[in-house]
Amino acid sequence: TCTCPLPSRGVAVTKSALCILDECDDDCPTCEKGVCAGQACEDPRKDLTSVLDWVCTCPVPGMGQEIAGAAACVIDECTEPNCDTCARDTCSINDQLCDDPDTDAGSLFDWMCSCVAPTSGSPTVGNAATCVV
């Protein structure tokens, strides 16, 4: 019986074992070990010669990924259609511009609508602005 060396896995009888090293598992020296907390971890190549290639990917609706590290997740609440805090078409149906001043995934519900000339008014956070001619 051939057995793979730890932390890889694999066993074979009467032939060489195909050894697999998944760096998203917790029991390997090059593993992500919680770095991807709250994010998805994927190891695209699981052979023993491919190390430090695991990838953290942001959960939806966030966007971003990083190789061998935590991803910087971003959400542009003016353009992202699939989130509960997003503007969607709130600004555009009122002929206003949308701005998300902080696209960090931890900064939500800070988008604002602003008036477009020839109208004027103060930008409103999380809602359509009140614009006057």
C-alpha positions, 0 to 999 in steps of 0.5 A: 500500500502506498500512502501520501505524506502528510499533509497530502492525502491519497492511498493506492494498492499495487501502484503509486498513490495520487497525492492531493494537497488541498490548501483550503483544508485546515491541516496543511502548512501552506493552508489559508488557516482562516485567512478567508474567514467569511469568504470562499476558499478554492485551491485550483491545483491540488498537486504537491508542487502547487503551493500558495495558489489558494484563492479567497473570493468575496461572497455575493454581492461583494466582488473581489478575490486574492491569491494566498490572502484575504480578498478586498471585497467591494460593493458599488451600491450604485451599479450592483443589482443584487444586494438589499442595500443597493440603489438599483434604479432609485436615482436614474428613474428620477433623472439623478446621478448615483454616487457610492463614496465608499465601495468597501463591502463593510460600508453599506447604505451610503450611496446617494442621489444627486441632482443634475443641472438644470435642477439643484438640491442637496444629495440624499443618502439612501434615497432620491434627492429633492431637486428643484429647477 
